[in-house]
Amino acid sequence: MTLDTVKHAAETPEAEQPWAELGLKQDEYARIREILDRRPTGAELAMYSVMWSEHCSYKSSKVHLKQFGEKVPENDAMLVGIGENAGVVDVGQGYAVTFKVESHNHPSYIEPYQGAATGIGGIVRDILAMGARPVAVVDPLRFGAADHPDTKRVLPGVVAGIGGYGNCLGLPNIGGEVVFDACYQGNPLVNAGCIGVMKHEDIHLAKASGAGNKVILYGARTGGDGIGGVSVLASETFDDTKPTKRPAVQVGDPFQEKLLIECTLEVFKEQLVAGIQDLGGAGLSCATSELASAGSGGMRVELDTVPLRDSSLSPEEILMSESQERMCAIVEPDKVGRFLEICEKWDVIATVIGEVTDGTRLEIFWHGEQIVDVPPRSVAHEGPTYHRPYARPDWQDALQADDAGKLARPATPEELRAQILQVVASPNQASKAWITDQYDRFVQGNTVLAQPEDSGMIRIDAETNLGVALATDGNGRYAKLDPYAGAQLALAEAYRNVAATGAKPLAVSDCLNFGSPEDPAVMWQFAEATRGLADACQTLGTPVTGGNVSLYNQTGEVAIHPTPVVAVLGVIDDVNRRTPVAFAEEGQLIYLLGDTAEELGGSAWSQVVHDHLGGLPPKVDLERERLLAEILISASRDGMADAAHDLSDGGLIQALVESCLRGGKGARLVVPEGVDPFVFLFSESAGRAVVSVPRSEELRFTDMCGARGLPATRIGVVDGDAIDVQGQFSIALSELRTAHEATIPGLIA
């Protein structure tokens, strides 16, 4: 085979190249020729195609994402922000925590098990590359209609992939969500998050500096799986007429990843690494170009030294392969021997594939011939920037005018009771135990809270009981009605969930899932959601440390609901002070915190009872969210509340059902005078929580709420074996449990 070399490319400017087949636009190909002052070689074209893809370059989104840095100042806790593999925050006592959420949506639809498994593997390596030991994972998931046949194909595979990979790594799965909606039918959202812990001095960055330092590729051999992978696959809409846009999904090996984790942590401990990058999207193209771009010089790589599983791979395929369980380290020459010894000890293949140079170019050779000669920044950080046109869709006003308040409401207490059971048993509100029971939530013994708690919580210091909490939230129905408010509501809910467990919210990561950016209506949704999230983070003082954008989530012309998923990380000084969801002690007083208004737009009730989406989502009051969080944290720290649960999807009644079933205790409730029982139970007003307060703490608790100006209404008492709403209805916990727990197994199992 005759290889395209740099010299040959310069001598044959008119040679035709498959730039369109690789996902590049004509003007992008022209720009590459302008940068290089010649046509690219085949290997260079491969690198630019994956690195300039939507998934890797953020070419349609970065003009909007810059708001996160401009509007939200880094707080005192921020140690590493946007631009690295993951953000890092200071949580006290010399500890730092790194966390991030990413997407693996399209691969998980094509091959659910491996798509989801390698999503977990990839996010874990991002965390590892920062110098941290991964300690927990989370998984926000969205599927099509629960009763659709394809959901029965996709969901079990995704869940098995997440559980199989995470369980084998010994990482507890402590949180996430499962949401069903017909809009995700052809585009499930498989978002994966990970938390890692380290000391401040252990932080590592992705850069290649120091001429003469060696470039070491270690981990699994490079294979033909995932050629182009998410870098190309996630940058196009699904279209059955374009099979070239459906490349092989990566194949994961969690046992190899476990060895890679322990090996990497040992080389970190011995201070053998000057720079490091994991190999995820875009594979070697990404690792080499990003390391060189962030460093102080150039890089020379001998591509034929890369260990292969398939000797027939071309250099272009090697550069584009997204084979899993691989890392790339920059190591000083006198430390290479020890680095390789540690890799051998852990049975991890390690190969010196190049070195850092004092030049300014990324140069790659194949059996002695130069096949790549590029400025690394042009590949890694200077891709296209699109100012996509965007416009409020012409249907938005009509959607918002279709107010859910006009829908028929229950006319009698019997109808109200029946609709409560209907909502509680609906796929989105029903117990997800069938799913979460497939995950090991308590491996390693440091899990303090896990699903179905408001947020997951991990102990990170056994002596002091210092811990961190993480919650992920997002409501695509709210965001469809109003993308600006929908993004803020996602942040507010995650913020509230963290505070409800007693942890102080510190920082944010996000996974922004939208349709095609080439649709002005979708770009308007994206622009509004990012603006809303940035404004809300500014108000709450929670900086965005990093995250992910997933576009082209649509089939043909039909896009998913705009789905910004927001992860909030919090810190708690003593995990023994955490507040669970469960009502556990009879006689405790139930208080509703916050104000309830008639807000039903996008609500669970409107979806389940009327199959309706219209109106406006609940109003957002970020200062109220901050105040509520302060009250919840203080109540947890000072022993004033034994249980707390935020109010969100399904309203007050959903929260009460979950707290009662979780603790096995009933509740007797009184609807406040002058309040419509239906609105009281089903409204989804934000900025609210329900708590159980020991009688001995009632005065102290109400004085605290009164002094700080937070409405606190006593609505009942923990008691009995039913939820009894005075003058309305009574539902036995046994009946509620059957309704709540039977749905998912009945649909999926």
N, C-alpha and C positions, 0 to 999 in steps of 0.2 A: 504494500500500500504506500502511495506517495503522500507524505505528510505536508500540509500547508505549514511553511516556516515563515518567520518574520521577513526574511529576505525575499522569499517567493511571493509573499503578499504584496511587498512593495513593488515588485516587478510585474505584477499582473493585476493592475487596478480595476480592470473591467470584468474580472471573473465573477460569475453569479454566485450568490450566497443565500442560504435558507433563512434569512433574518425573520421573515414573516412567520415561518413555521415554528420558530423559536419564541414567538410572542412579542417580537419587537415591532414598533411602528416604523414607517418609512423615514420620518424625520429623526427618530432615535438612531436608526442605522446611519443616517447622514451625519449625525452629531458624533458618533463613534469614529467615523472616517475623518472628521475634522479634528478630533482630539489626537488621533494617531498620525494624522497627515498621510494616511494611506488606508487601504481597506484592511479590516482586521483579519488575522488568521482564523482558522476554524476554532482553535482553542480560545482565542480572545473573544470571538463571537459568542461562544458558549458561556464564557464568564460574564460578559456584559448582559447577555439575555437573562440569566438567572438573577444577577445582582441588580439589574434595572427593572425587574418584575415588580408588580404592585406590592407583593408580599414582603419583598426585601428592601425596596427603596422608598416606600411610602410616597410615591411620586404624586398621587392625587390628594393625599391627606396632610402632608407635612406643613403646607401653608396654614392649615387650621390648627395643627397640633402645637405650633410654636407658642400659642396662647398659654399653654401649660407652664412654660418657662417665663413668659413675659408677665403674666398676671399673678402668678402664685409664687411669692418669695420662698426660698428654702428656709425652713425653720431650723431651730437649734439642733433638732434631732437628725437632720439630713446629713449623711456622710458621702453618699454617691447618688447622683441623680440621673436624669434622662441621658441616654447615649451609651451606657454600658450594658452588659448582658442583663443586669437587673439592678434595681435601686437598693440602697443600703441605708438603714436608719439606726441611730443610737438608741438602745432601750435601757441603758443604765448598767451600772456595776461592771463596766468594761466590755459589755456584750454589744454586738451589732447583729441586726437581723436583715436579711435580704429576702425579697419576695417579688413575685411577678406572676401575671396571668397571660397566657397566650392561647391561640386558636389552632385547632387541627380539624377544621370543619369538613372541607371537601374530601380529604383522604378517608375520613371516617364514614362518609356516605358510600364511597366506592367499596371499601373493605373495612367494615366496622371494627373488627377486633384489632387488626394491626394499626389502623388509623388512630384509634383511641390509645392503644398501648404506646405507640411511638410519640404521641402527644405528651403523655406522662414522661417518657424517657427524655424528650427534648427539653421540657421545662426544668426537669431535675438537673440536667447538665448545665443549663443557664445559671442555676443557683450555685452549683458546684464550681463553675468557672470564676465566681466572685471570691472564692476562697472559703466558702461556708460548707458545713455539713448539712445536707438536706435533712429536715426533721419531720415534715408533714406535707401532704398534698391536699388539694381541693379540686372539685370538678363541677363547674356550672354547665348544665346541659340543657339543650332545647331539642325537642323532637316534634314530628308532625302529629296529626290527630291521633289520640291514644288508641282509637279503634280502627285505624287504617292498617291494612295488611303489611305495608312496608315498614311501619313502625315496629311491628313484631319481628321484622328482619334486622332492623338497624339497632334498636335499643338493647336487646340482649347481648349483641356482639360488642357494642360500645362499653356496656357495663362490665362484661367479662374481660375486655381488653384493659380497662382501667384497673379493675381489681387484680387481674392476673399479673400485670406489670408492677403495680404499686405494692401488692402483697409480697411478691418475690423480692422486691428491694427492701422490704422490712420498713416501709414508710406508712404511717397511719394516714388514712383518708378521713379528715376531720370536718369537712364542710362542702358546700356547694348547693346546687339547686337542680331540680328536674321540672321542666315546664313543657307542656304539650300545647301545640297550636297548629292548625292546618297550614299556616304560612310557612312553617319549617318543613313541609312535607318532602320536598326534594333537596333541602339544604339544612340538615340538622346542624346545630351548633355544639361542637365539642370543644369547650374551653377548659384549659387545665392550668392550675396554679400550684406553686410550691413555695415553702418557707425554708430558709436555711439560717443557721446560727454560727457565729464566729466571734472571736475577739477583734477589737478594733485593728490591732496590728496585723491581722491575718488577711486583710482585704487585698485582693488581686485584681488587676485590670488587664484589658485586652489590648496590649501594645507590644510591638517588636522593636526594641531599642538595643543599641550596643553592637557596632560592627563586629563581625566574627562570631557572635552568639549563634547557636545552632537552633534550627527549626526541627522539632521532633513531633512526628505524628504517632499517636499511640492509642491503643484500643482495638476495636474489631478491624478485620480486613475490609477493604472497599469492594463492594459488589455492584451488581447492576440494578439492585432494588432502589426505587425512588429516583430514577434519572429525571432530573428536573423537579421531581417531588412537589412539595408545597410551594416552592418558589415560582413554578409555572402554573401548577394546578389551581392554586388559590388566587390566581390573577386573571381568571376567565370565568364567565358564567358556564354552567352546565349546558351542553348542547350535544345531543346524540349524533349530530352530523359532523362533529369534530373529534374523532377518536384520538387524534394526536394531542389533544388537550387533556387526555385521561391517562397519564403515565402511571407506571407501577407505583404502588404505595410502599413506603419503607417497611421493612420487617424488623421487629425488635427482639432483643435477647436480654431479658432483665438480669439474668445471672452474669452475663458479660458486663452489664452496666454496674452491678454491685461490685464486681472486682475493680472496675474503672474508678468508682467512687473511692474505695478504700486506698487504692494505689495513689490517686490524685491527692487525697488528704495527707498521705505519708510524705509525698514529695513537697507538699506545702510545708509540712511540719519541719522538714529538714532544710527549708529555704533554698530549694533547688530551682525555682522557677522565676524568671524575670518578666514573663508575660504569658498569658494563656487565653485560649478561645475554644469554645466547644464547636463541634461540627453539627450544625442543624440544617436549616433552610439554606440552600445553595452550596452546602458541603465545603469542599476544599476551596472553591472559588471565593466563598465568604471568609473562611478562616484566614487564608493567606492575604487577601486584599485588605481586610479590616485590621489585621495585626500590623501589616506594613504601613497602612494609612495612618494609624494612630501612633506609630513609632517615630523615630527620628531619622530613619534612613530608608534604604530599599531592602529587597529580599530576592534571593536566588533559590529556586526550587528545582530539584531533579525529580521530575514526575515519575520516571520509570522506577524509582526506588520505593514507591508507595506499595505496601503489601496488598495484594488483590485476592479476592475469592474467585474471580473470573478472569483468566489471562487474556481473554479475547477483547476486553474493554479497550476502547479507543481513548486517547488522551482527553478528548472532549467529554466523553462519558465519565471518566475518572474525576474530572473537574466539576461535573454537574451532579454526580451521585450524592444522594443524601442517605447513604447507609448509616445506620445508627451506631451508638456506643463508641464514638471517636472524639478525641481531643487533640489540640495542637498547642504545644508548649514552646516557649523561647527559653533556652538554657545556656548559661555561660559554658565555654568549652571545658573548663576544669571541673565542672559539675555533671557533665554528660555521663561519665562512667557510673557514678552513683545513681543518677536518674534511671539509667537502663537496668542497674541491679535491682532497684525497687520494682520496676515494671516486671522483671523476670520473676521476682519473688511472688508477685500477685498473678502470674501467668497472663500478663497483658503484653501483647505484641507492641514493640516500640521501635521506631526507625528514624534515624536522622535523614530528613529529606531535603535539607537546605540550610542556608545561613542568612543572617542579617548582613546587609552590605552598607557601605558608606555612600552609596548612590541614592538616586531618587526614584528608581524604577522597580517594579515587580517583574522579575524575569523568570520564566519557567522553561525548562529544557526537557526534551524527550529523546533518550538515547543519543545525546550529544547535540541535537538540533534545537535551536531556540524556537519555541512555538508561541511564547508570550513575552511581550515587552511593552508594558503599559505603566502610566502613572497610577499608583494604587488608589489614590483618592478619587480618581475619575471612575473607578469601578465601585468602590465601597461607599463613598460619601458625596459624590458629585453627579449623581444620576439626574434624570429629568425632574423638573418641578412643574407640575401642572396647576394652573389656576382654572380649574374646571368651572364651566358655567353652572350656576345653580339658581333655582327659582322655586318659590313656594308653589306647591302643586295646586292646580285649579280645583281639585276636589277637597282641599283641606278645610275650607270654610263650611262646606256642606257637611263634612264629617263632624266638625265641632258643633254645628247647629243641631245635629241629631242627638239631642240631649237624652241621656239615660234616665233622667228624672221623670220623663214622660211615660216610661214603661209601667205596665200594670203591676201593682204591688199586692202582696197578700192582704186579703180582705178580712180574714179572721185569724185568731190565734192558731187554729188548726192548720191553716195554709202557711202561716209563718213557720210553724214547727216542721211541716213537710219540706219547705224550701231550705230550711237549715240543714236537714238531713241530706237533701239533694246536693247542696253546695259542699258539705263536708265529705260526701262520697265522690265528688267530681275528681277526675284524674289530677288536676293541678292542686287541689286542696287535700287529697287523700294521703294517707301515710305512704312514704317512699321506702319503708323498711325492706320490701322485697329487693330493692336496689341496694340500699346502703348496707344491708346485712351481708352482701357479697364482698364488701370491703373490710379489711382489718383496720378497725378504728383505734385500737389500743396497743398495737405492737410497740415495743420499746418502753412501755410503761410510763410515758410522760404525758399521755393524753389526759386532759382534765375535763374537757367538754368536747363532744362531737355530735354529728347529726342525731336527732333532730333539734339540737339546741340552737339558740339564735346565732351563735358564732362558735367556731371551733376554738379550742384553747389548749396550748402546749406549755408544760413546765420546761424552762430552759436552764434553771439552776436548782439542783436538788437541795442545796443547803439553805438558800434564801427564799426558795419558792417563787422567784421571779418568773413571770410567764408572758406569753404573747397570745393575742386572739386575732382571728382572721374571719371576716364575713364577706361573701360575694352576693351581690344582688343586681337585679335588672328586670324591668317590666316593659316588654315590647309593646304591649297594648297602650300603656301610658305614653310611650314615646311615639307611637303612631298618631295619637291624638295631639300631642304637642312635644316635639323632640327636645326643645329647650328644657321644659319642665320635666320631661321624662328622664333625662339624664340627671337632673338635680334630684329627682325622687329616688333614683337608683343609688346615688351617693348618700342621700339622707337615710335611706333604709339600712344600708350597710353600716353607716356611722352609728345609727341607733341600735343595730343588732350587736355591735361590739360593746357599746356602752351598757346595754342591758345585762351583759354578763359581768360587768364591773371593770372592764378595761378602758383605758383612755385612748381614743382614736389619735393616731399619729400621722399616717401617710396613706397614699392611695396608689393603686395600680389599676389599669383598666384594660378591657378587651372590647373594642368597638366593632360590632358586627353589623354590616349594612349591605345593601344591594349594589348594583353596578354604579360606579362613579361617573359613567358616561351618561347616566340619566340625570338631568338637572334636578328632578324632584328628589332623587336619592341624595344627591350632593347637598341639597338644601337641608335635608334631614340631618346629614352628617355635620354640616356647618353649624346648625342650630344646637345639636347635641354637644359638640365639642365646646361651643361658646357657653352653653349652660353649665357643663361640668367645670370648665375653667372658672367661671364666675362663682360657682358654689364652693369650689376648693379655696378660692381667694377669701370668701367670707368665713369659712370654717377653719382656715389656717392649716389645711391638710394638703401638702404638696403632692403632685403626681410624680412618682419616682420612676415611672416607666410603664410599659404595657405593650399593646399590640393592636393593630388595625386589621380587620378581616373584611375585605370588600368582595364584590361579585357574588354575594350570597343570593342567587336567584336562579330560577329555571326559565329560560326564554325571557319573557318580559315581566314575569311575576317575581317581585322582590320580597324578601322576608320583611317582617316588621323591623323598623330600626331598633336594634337591641344593644344599647351600651351596657355592658356588664362592668360593675365597679367593685373592686376589692378594697376593703379598708383594714389596715393593720393597727392593732392597739396593744398597749402594754399594761400589765397589772403587776403591782409590787409583790402581791402574795396570792397565789392561785387558790389558797384555802379560803379566800374571801370571795371567790367567784359566786355569781348568782345564776342558778339553773332556771329552766322554764317551769319545772314541775311544781304544782301545788302539793305539798307533802304533809302539812300539819292542819288537822281540823281545828276550826275555831279562829284561824287567822283571817284578817280582814282584807277584802279585795278592793283595791283602789284603782280607778281609771285616771291616768295622768294625761293632761292635754285637753284640747277642745274638740268636740265632735260637731261637724257641719254636715249638711246633706250633700255628700260627694260620692257619686255613684258612677261617674264616667270611667270606663275601662275596668270596672269592678268585677270581681269574681261572680257576684250575684247577677250582674247584667249578662255576663258570658254564659253562665251555667243555666240560668232560668229562661233567658230570652235569646241566647245566641246573638247578642247585640254588642257592637262596638261603636261608640259615638259619644259626643259631648266633650267635656274637658276633664283632664285628670285632676286629682286632688291638688289644692294649692300648696305651694312650698313656702315655709317660713323657716329660714335657716337659723335665725337667731333663736327661735323656739326649739329647734333641734339641738342647738348647742346647750340651751338651758336644761332641756330634758336629759341630755347626756350627763350634764354635771350632777343633776339630782340622782340619776340612776347609779352613777359611779360613787357618789357619797353614800347612798343608801347601802350599797354593796360593801364598801370599805368599813362603814360604821355599824354593820349588822342590823340595819333598820328594815331590810326587805329580805325575805327568804326565797322568793321567786319573782322573776320578772320576765315579761314577754312583750316584744314590740308588736304594734298593730300595723298590719299592712294588708296583703291579699286576703280577702274574706272578712276583714274587719274584726270587731270585738268578739263576735261569736266564734270565729275560727281560732283566735288566740285562746279563748277560754276552753274550747274543746281540747286543744292541744295540751294546755297546762293541766287540765283535769285528767286526761287520759295518761299523760306522762307520769303523773304522781299517783294515779288511782284514787283520787279524791274528787268528790262532787263539789258543786257550788250552788248556793242560794243567792239569787240576784233580785234587785229591785230597780226597775226603770225609773230614772229621775223624773220628778214631776214636770209635766209639760213637754216631755220628750217623746217623739214617735218611736215606739218599740222597734219598728223596722229599721229606721235610720240609726237608732242606738246600736243595733246589732250588726248591720251590714255596711254602714258607711266606711269608706276607706280613707278618711281624713288622716293626713300625715302628722308627724310630731306627737304621737301618742304611744303609751305603753300601759300595760296592766301589771300590777304588782300585788303580792300578798305580804301583809305586814303583821308581825306578831302584835297581839294586843298591848303588850308591855311597851312597844315602840311607837304606838300610834301617835301619841302627842308629839313626840320628838320628830316623827316623820312629817306630820301635817304642819308643824311649826316651821320646819325647813322649807317645805314647799311654799307655804304662805310668805315667808320672809323673802324668798327669791322670786315670787310672783308666778309660780307655776300652778295652774288649776289642778286640784286633786279632789276627785269625787269618790266618796265611799259608795260602792255599788253592790256590795254583798259580803258573803262570808264563805270560807271553805268548809263544806259540810256535806255529808251524805254520800250517796252513790248515784246521783243524777245531777244534771244541770236544770235547775228549777227557776224559771223566771216568773216572779210573783204576778198573778193575774193574767198570765199568758199561756204557759205550757211547762211541761216537765218531760225531759228525755233521759232515760236511764243511761248510765255510762256504758252498760253492756250493749245497748242498741247503737249508741254512738261509735263504740269500738268496732262493731261489725261493719257499720257503714264506712268508717274511716279506713279500715285495714283490708277489706276484701277487694277493693277496686283494682289495684295494680296487678296483683296476682291473677285476677280473673281476666284481665285484658291481655297480659303478656305471657304469663307462665304456660 
